[in-house]
Amino acid sequence: MAIEEDWRSAPLNKKRKAMLVYATKLTHTPSKMTANDVEQLRAVGFSDRDILDIAEVTAYYAYANRIADGVGVELEPWFND
């Protein structure tokens, strides 16, 4: 699937790409998030509630992955299939 290989070049609409840009930045460089990042989501039609949901889901996955990594949880053998 194109989105799994490289979401940036996958055939996604502007709204989905904006969401992924936001989630990627929040994941990799959370200290660099600004009000402009939220404005970019509003500009493509996300409500404030939507933006909160995106931030919460992104943060939850980061949290859960760090807990799993921190206690040595190994990936299931099928994960990379």
C-alpha positions as a Markdown table, in Angstrom:
| # | Residue | x | y | z |
|---|---|---|---|---|
| 1 | Met | 0.0 | 0.0 | 0.0 |
| 2 | Ala | 1.4 | 3.4 | -1.0 |
| 3 | Ile | 0.7 | 5.0 | 2.4 |
| 4 | Glu | 2.8 | 2.4 | 4.2 |
| 5 | Glu | 5.7 | 2.9 | 1.8 |
| 6 | Asp | 5.7 | 6.7 | 1.9 |
| 7 | Trp | 2.6 | 8.6 | 3.0 |
| 8 | Arg | 4.1 | 11.9 | 1.6 |
| 9 | Ser | 3.8 | 10.6 | -1.9 |
| 10 | Ala | 0.6 | 8.5 | -1.4 |
| 11 | Pro | -2.6 | 9.7 | -3.1 |
| 12 | Leu | -4.1 | 11.3 | 0.0 |
| 13 | Asn | -6.3 | 14.4 | 0.1 |
| 14 | Lys | -5.0 | 17.7 | 1.7 |
| 15 | Lys | -6.8 | 17.1 | 4.9 |
| 16 | Arg | -5.2 | 13.7 | 5.6 |
| 17 | Lys | -1.8 | 14.9 | 4.6 |
| 18 | Ala | -2.1 | 17.8 | 6.9 |
| 19 | Met | -3.0 | 15.5 | 9.7 |
| 20 | Leu | 0.0 | 13.3 | 9.0 |
| 21 | Val | 2.3 | 16.3 | 8.8 |
| 22 | Tyr | 1.1 | 17.4 | 12.3 |
| 23 | Ala | 1.3 | 13.9 | 13.8 |
| 24 | Thr | 4.8 | 13.3 | 12.4 |
| 25 | Lys | 6.1 | 16.6 | 13.8 |
| 26 | Leu | 4.4 | 16.0 | 17.2 |
| 27 | Thr | 6.1 | 12.6 | 17.3 |
| 28 | His | 9.6 | 13.6 | 16.2 |
| 29 | Thr | 10.0 | 17.2 | 17.4 |
| 30 | Pro | 7.3 | 18.0 | 19.9 |
| 31 | Ser | 9.2 | 20.9 | 21.3 |
| 32 | Lys | 8.9 | 22.6 | 17.9 |
| 33 | Met | 5.1 | 22.6 | 17.8 |
| 34 | Thr | 3.6 | 26.0 | 17.4 |
| 35 | Ala | 0.2 | 27.6 | 17.1 |
| 36 | Asn | 0.8 | 27.6 | 13.4 |
| 37 | Asp | 0.7 | 23.8 | 13.4 |
| 38 | Val | -2.9 | 23.9 | 14.8 |
| 39 | Glu | -3.8 | 26.7 | 12.3 |
| 40 | Gln | -2.7 | 24.4 | 9.4 |
| 41 | Leu | -5.2 | 21.8 | 10.6 |
| 42 | Arg | -8.0 | 24.3 | 11.0 |
| 43 | Ala | -7.2 | 25.6 | 7.5 |
| 44 | Val | -8.0 | 22.2 | 5.9 |
| 45 | Gly | -11.2 | 21.8 | 7.9 |
| 46 | Phe | -10.4 | 20.2 | 11.2 |
| 47 | Ser | -12.3 | 21.4 | 14.2 |
| 48 | Asp | -10.7 | 22.1 | 17.6 |
| 49 | Arg | -12.1 | 18.8 | 18.9 |
| 50 | Asp | -10.7 | 17.0 | 15.9 |
| 51 | Ile | -7.3 | 18.5 | 16.6 |
| 52 | Leu | -7.4 | 17.5 | 20.2 |
| 53 | Asp | -8.3 | 13.9 | 19.1 |
| 54 | Ile | -5.3 | 13.9 | 16.7 |
| 55 | Ala | -3.0 | 15.2 | 19.4 |
| 56 | Glu | -4.3 | 12.7 | 21.9 |
| 57 | Val | -4.0 | 9.6 | 19.6 |
| 58 | Thr | -0.5 | 10.7 | 18.5 |
| 59 | Ala | 0.6 | 11.2 | 22.1 |
| 60 | Tyr | -1.0 | 7.9 | 23.2 |
| 61 | Tyr | 0.9 | 5.9 | 20.5 |
| 62 | Ala | 4.2 | 7.6 | 21.5 |
| 63 | Tyr | 3.5 | 6.7 | 25.2 |
| 64 | Ala | 2.5 | 3.1 | 24.5 |
| 65 | Asn | 5.5 | 2.5 | 22.3 |
| 66 | Arg | 7.9 | 4.0 | 24.8 |
| 67 | Ile | 6.4 | 1.8 | 27.5 |
| 68 | Ala | 6.7 | -1.3 | 25.3 |
| 69 | Asp | 10.3 | -0.4 | 24.3 |
| 70 | Gly | 11.2 | 0.4 | 27.9 |
| 71 | Val | 10.2 | -3.0 | 29.2 |
| 72 | Gly | 11.6 | -4.9 | 26.3 |
| 73 | Val | 8.4 | -6.0 | 24.5 |
| 74 | Glu | 9.3 | -7.7 | 21.3 |
| 75 | Leu | 7.4 | -7.4 | 18.0 |
| 76 | Glu | 5.2 | -10.2 | 16.9 |
| 77 | Pro | 6.7 | -12.2 | 14.1 |
| 78 | Trp | 4.0 | -11.1 | 11.7 |
| 79 | Phe | 4.5 | -7.4 | 12.3 |
| 80 | Asn | 6.6 | -6.6 | 9.2 |
| 81 | Asp | 4.5 | -8.7 | 6.8 |
